[in-house]
């Protein structure tokens, strides 16, 4: 038993005290894990654009003060009652979106991150009897709450709506019991989607951790928690890119380059990378782009350039920036009859403007969150791909920084100078 088990831990964390203000590295108190929770000693955390969007007020449910960060890897320090999937000293990913069932409900293909995270999905279950639920092997991510109360799924059907609301609490900064595990200067700190990786320790629901192979370097593993699973997963799950496809990717950051690697693995014939930072093109080509374009180098809009280059349009376009203008360009670049545009980036300040006539011939637009992935299946698979030399995570990391440099990590992101920055909390297998 560790000295710290069952006791609060004082450690350092980057606190977002106010909307839009720089993060402040503070000494915080991290309480022991509650029932169904895991306390993790963080080793590495990726710096994601979603974090920037959150503390800049881009999320409607953003709450302050909080500790943000969601793309992490670390070592389990202690576990709460009822935790069975990991144990102390296990290496784990953090995962904010494992809100799904082990089989997609009723085989209708609902995206895994939507099932249970929205009451309208889970509340639909109560029209089925317990036998129907069992026959579909529905394993709700809140199953650990059922275990806590020693009740079966059928006993909880009448509480479905209330339990779903509790799952939504993770999205408003509190844990499933309605409290937090974080304090600083006598004030309660909120969690970031139940994860909060920009601190030396974090408490996460068991559903938000996934074991990592012992041979996997944790500074690379953390990228799988969001960046790589989001981009690579979109090519596997949101759409299934076919061999011989023509694709284009807007934004050659960590997510966009993960899309590129997924398209290459699928056998795409042309993979066109689009970015206004030409210094990213060499890495993009190393990872699978067949060609790269800077829209600023062309007199015509990039969608017109692409339609000429691809003889009428692309099979798949992926937008990984989060601007309405680039989303519209991606849509306009897709083939009129069968093109599919996948929206991955977030942060746009205005609605999209799409001409509905341009959808009638067969074009589609799809959203993708965390690649539509079942994390407990995809994360270990991506580790295997990396360890086998088939997935190049090393080239995604352009900056390794300490926690004290967290604001610098966001500065280089804003300037477009990084692909992915990783915050290192201790010496790891780099």
Buried (B, 14 or more C-beta within 10 A) or exposed (E): EEEBBEEBBEBBBBBBBEEEEEBBBBEBBBBBBBBBBBBBBBBBBBBBBBBBBBBBEBBEEBBBBBBBBBBBBBBBBBBBEBBEBBEBEBBBBBBBBBBBBBEBBBEEEBBBBBBBBBBEBBEBBBEBEEEEBEEBEBEBBBBBBBBBEEEEBEEBBEBBEEBBEBBBBBBEBBBBBEEBBBBBEEEBBBBBBBBBBBBBBBBBBBBBBBBBEEEBBBBBBBBBBBBBBBBBBBBBBBBEBEEEBBBBBBBBBBBBBBBBBBBBBBEBEBBBBBBBBBEBBEBBBEBBBBBBBBBEEEEEBBBBBBBEBBEEBBBBBBBBBBBBBBBBBBBBBBBBEBBBBBBBBBBBEEEEEBEEEEEEEEBEBBEBBBBBBBBBEBBBBBBEBBBEEEBBBEBBBBBBBEBEBBEBBBBBBEEBBBBBBBBBBEEBEE
